[in-house]
Amino acid sequence: MSRFVDVHTRVLVQGLGKVGQFHTDKAIAYGTNMVGAVHPGRGGSHHRFEGDSDPSGVPGRPGRYAVDLPVFDTVREAVAATGANASVVYVPPAGAADAIMEAADAGIPLVVCITEGIPVQDMVRAKRYLAGRATRLIGPNCPGVITPQQCKIGIMPGYIHRPGRVGVVSRSGTLTYEAVKQLSDVGLGQTTAVGIGGDPVNGTNFVDVLAEFEADPATEAVILIGEIGGTAEEDAAAWIAAHMSKPVAAFIAGSTAPPGKRMGHAGAIISGGQGTAAEKIGALEAAGVVIAPTPTDMASAVQEAMRRAGVL
Amino acid sequence: MKIHEYQAKALLAARGIAVPQGRVATSAAEAVEAVRPLIEATGMPVVVVKSQIHAGGRGKGRFLEHPDLGGVQVVADARSGDPEPDVDAAEARVRALAERMLGSTLVTVQTGPEGKVVQRLYVEQGVDIARELYVSVVLDRSVGRNVVMASTEGGTEIEEVAAATPERIVREVVDPAVGLAPFQARRLAFALGLQGDAFARGVAFFTALERAFVELDADLVEVNPLVVTRGGDVVALDAKVGIDQNALFRHPDVVALRDPNEEEPAEAEAAGYGLSFIKLDGTIGCLVNGAGLAMATMDVIQHVGGMPANFLDVGGGASTENVTRAFKIITRDPNVKGIFVNIFGGIMRCDTIANGVVAAVRDVGLRVPLVVRLEGTNVELGREIIDGAGIPGLVAAADMKDGARKIVELTR
């Protein structure tokens, strides 16, 4: 089995602009079950996607695809018509938090928000709106979530993934790809790779994903990729020490980042001496996590953690 | 986005928060002009001349050119015991101070040893201080909500209070659907020991401050010190406001407050192109996609014995033109002895990066070694473009550690 997404996931895309169209096409090529689009004002139309199937995606499909994706004005209509149980948000920053709330209002259990640059206070309100609702938000400002050869939601290049044994969770998109490719190259592969995003306020955090991986029988080990800013890695370390039976490796970006500067991601800032890489690495090491000294060493750190745990 | 103290106070005052009266001055003459109206309007024979730079610690900071002079100067009338303040004397002293402060370089704990040139002064009324307190609003990332923090230890950095006497900091986490509730504002006022008129004014102050934080899309509103006057007024003696970059699109009035003098020119130029660039002290220029990868690239350069000259994330949606601009910004830095392009294409396609790099090299030439590592979407196409361009001095790398090693060796 897999966590978050699998062959049964039926995905809506919210925001069929240039970026939304590009990645919806890649998702369909991968074999993701895209069932509809929401773009206010374009309801009632269809958007055609066609091309060559991605050979690294869901197996057993024809070499080419041609899909007329139905477009709806509202998420509620789209869910009623398609039975979607997940959505991916490509809506631009000014409207993205609203799109998340609309998906939650329509009862969609999984919302993945790719959009970067959402105002923090919009996310404070959206997170409050999600409280007490049955919707899990992944992101925003994240690459998405993928279970290799089952379902790809987001902007990650599909071909670097291989079905396998390791769960991947990360605050950074490109570092997720680094880890995934290394795990594929050494033959370990991935169960599921989740980008939780680089913003200061997000939906799903490290601990949520670690708990899913701990409960997933297919996941044998986990790589956690963190960065400076906030205390999400320290919280993860505490949870690992108390609850995690599976081996965990980690890489933390930003050892050389100067304090007080926002390192690209809105959430990646050392403020008031808090949120340094050294603190995070110290907390994770104390929880028994194997630290990769450089991002090139992520797969070997996973192998080391698995050897120590006797599962490799 | 950072703004000056006087700008922060104007934004807060417009939202019902009590601040002292003051006037901004860019010349000694303007500073002098501010004195008489302030003294006459307030009846206080004291004015304060405050350096306006985007850094804290101004009061304890000293000017490079005038080591005896601090960044904040209190000008008390020499005959302040008299019923009629001597405005002429105060004006003369403000003129002398302003002439020394303007154009001089203020070094504080936050500026670094190079300091910052003072180009604006804020001339403010004196305040009759009874108590100095602290209040701020920030995002509490662990819960995804705003939190109002207050302390009796006004005038001290909150990080120091948190380390030494954490019990003296009170926190009220705000439900965004409600705002700071009246009972929470009262709890803060009780915790600070406010009484009588000051209690009611404190409650109003905290409520307005939290509202202003949300309305302005701030990422920090800090009032330190928050002053209780002998008359029971509650006033923001200092104010620091930072605004969420992501929300600037809906605050054109705040964007207009930008002070180009406070910005690193290369960083400002990069931001104009949608690039995330931070200048650093090393010698190896980095062009990377993705913030995490860009940080990790700096880390790995240092790990193999080099020092990065910059952080640069070209972002997910950068065009060929923007990659070219990014490359030019890097090559313009005279400290740069080599360049490491490290790309893992997701949204960003490797051919886009390759075209941008090739265009930049053709345009400005290449005077330093260049190591390129490409991986991800359209990687074969990207490598073909790079190889086909036949750029002398360009070295391909297999992975990022290999690339970092190569560029560090080439720049030795």
Boltz contact constraints between the chains, C-beta under 6 A:
constraints:
  - contact:
      token1: [A, 117]
      token2: [B, 246]
      max_distance: 6.0
  - contact:
      token1: [A, 119]
      token2: [B, 217]
      max_distance: 6.0
  - contact:
      token1: [A, 119]
      token2: [B, 244]
      max_distance: 6.0
  - contact:
      token1: [A, 119]
      token2: [B, 246]
      max_distance: 6.0
  - contact:
      token1: [A, 119]
      token2: [B, 247]
      max_distance: 6.0
  - contact:
      token1: [A, 120]
      token2: [B, 244]
      max_distance: 6.0
  - contact:
      token1: [A, 121]
      token2: [B, 214]
      max_distance: 6.0
  - contact:
      token1: [A, 121]
      token2: [B, 217]
      max_distance: 6.0
  - contact:
      token1: [A, 124]
      token2: [B, 144]
      max_distance: 6.0
  - contact:
      token1: [A, 124]
      token2: [B, 176]
      max_distance: 6.0
  - contact:
      token1: [A, 125]
      token2: [B, 176]
      max_distance: 6.0
  - contact:
      token1: [A, 127]
      token2: [B, 144]
      max_distance: 6.0
  - contact:
      token1: [A, 128]
      token2: [B, 176]
      max_distance: 6.0
  - contact:
      token1: [A, 128]
      token2: [B, 177]
      max_distance: 6.0
  - contact:
      token1: [A, 155]
      token2: [B, 346]
      max_distance: 6.0
  - contact:
      token1: [A, 155]
      token2: [B, 347]
      max_distance: 6.0
  - contact:
      token1: [A, 156]
      token2: [B, 346]
      max_distance: 6.0
  - contact:
      token1: [A, 157]
      token2: [B, 346]
      max_distance: 6.0
  - contact:
      token1: [A, 157]
      token2: [B, 376]
      max_distance: 6.0
  - contact:
      token1: [A, 157]
      token2: [B, 377]
      max_distance: 6.0
  - contact:
      token1: [A, 172]
      token2: [B, 292]
      max_distance: 6.0
  - contact:
      token1: [A, 173]
      token2: [B, 290]
      max_distance: 6.0
  - contact:
      token1: [A, 173]
      token2: [B, 346]
      max_distance: 6.0
  - contact:
      token1: [A, 174]
      token2: [B, 290]
      max_distance: 6.0
  - contact:
      token1: [A, 174]
      token2: [B, 292]
      max_distance: 6.0
  - contact:
      token1: [A, 174]
      token2: [B, 293]
      max_distance: 6.0
  - contact:
      token1: [A, 174]
      token2: [B, 344]
      max_distance: 6.0
  - contact:
      token1: [A, 175]
      token2: [B, 292]
      max_distance: 6.0
  - contact:
      token1: [A, 175]
      token2: [B, 293]
      max_distance: 6.0
  - contact:
      token1: [A, 175]
      token2: [B, 296]
      max_distance: 6.0
  - contact:
      token1: [A, 177]
      token2: [B, 344]
      max_distance: 6.0
  - contact:
      token1: [A, 198]
      token2: [B, 291]
      max_distance: 6.0
  - contact:
      token1: [A, 200]
      token2: [B, 141]
      max_distance: 6.0
  - contact:
      token1: [A, 201]
      token2: [B, 144]
      max_distance: 6.0
  - contact:
      token1: [A, 227]
      token2: [B, 292]
      max_distance: 6.0
  - contact:
      token1: [A, 230]
      token2: [B, 141]
      max_distance: 6.0
  - contact:
      token1: [A, 231]
      token2: [B, 142]
      max_distance: 6.0
  - contact:
      token1: [A, 253]
      token2: [B, 292]
      max_distance: 6.0
  - contact:
      token1: [A, 253]
      token2: [B, 295]
      max_distance: 6.0
  - contact:
      token1: [A, 253]
      token2: [B, 296]
      max_distance: 6.0
  - contact:
      token1: [A, 254]
      token2: [B, 295]
      max_distance: 6.0
  - contact:
      token1: [A, 255]
      token2: [B, 299]
      max_distance: 6.0
  - contact:
      token1: [A, 256]
      token2: [B, 298]
      max_distance: 6.0
  - contact:
      token1: [A, 256]
      token2: [B, 299]
      max_distance: 6.0
  - contact:
      token1: [A, 256]
      token2: [B, 302]
      max_distance: 6.0
  - contact:
      token1: [A, 257]
      token2: [B, 295]
      max_distance: 6.0
  - contact:
      token1: [A, 261]
      token2: [B, 278]
      max_distance: 6.0
  - contact:
      token1: [A, 263]
      token2: [B, 291]
      max_distance: 6.0
  - contact:
      token1: [A, 263]
      token2: [B, 295]
      max_distance: 6.0
  - contact:
      token1: [A, 263]
      token2: [B, 311]
      max_distance: 6.0
  - contact:
      token1: [A, 264]
      token2: [B, 276]
      max_distance: 6.0
  - contact:
      token1: [A, 264]
      token2: [B, 291]
      max_distance: 6.0
  - contact:
      token1: [A, 264]
      token2: [B, 294]
      max_distance: 6.0
  - contact:
      token1: [A, 264]
      token2: [B, 313]
      max_distance: 6.0
  - contact:
      token1: [A, 265]
      token2: [B, 291]
      max_distance: 6.0
  - contact:
      token1: [A, 268]
      token2: [B, 291]
      max_distance: 6.0
  - contact:
      token1: [A, 272]
      token2: [B, 159]
      max_distance: 6.0
  - contact:
      token1: [A, 294]
      token2: [B, 300]
      max_distance: 6.0
  - contact:
      token1: [A, 294]
      token2: [B, 303]
      max_distance: 6.0
  - contact:
      token1: [A, 294]
      token2: [B, 401]
      max_distance: 6.0
  - contact:
      token1: [A, 295]
      token2: [B, 296]
      max_distance: 6.0
  - contact:
      token1: [A, 296]
      token2: [B, 399]
      max_distance: 6.0
  - contact:
      token1: [A, 296]
      token2: [B, 400]
      max_distance: 6.0
  - contact:
      token1: [A, 296]
      token2: [B, 401]
      max_distance: 6.0
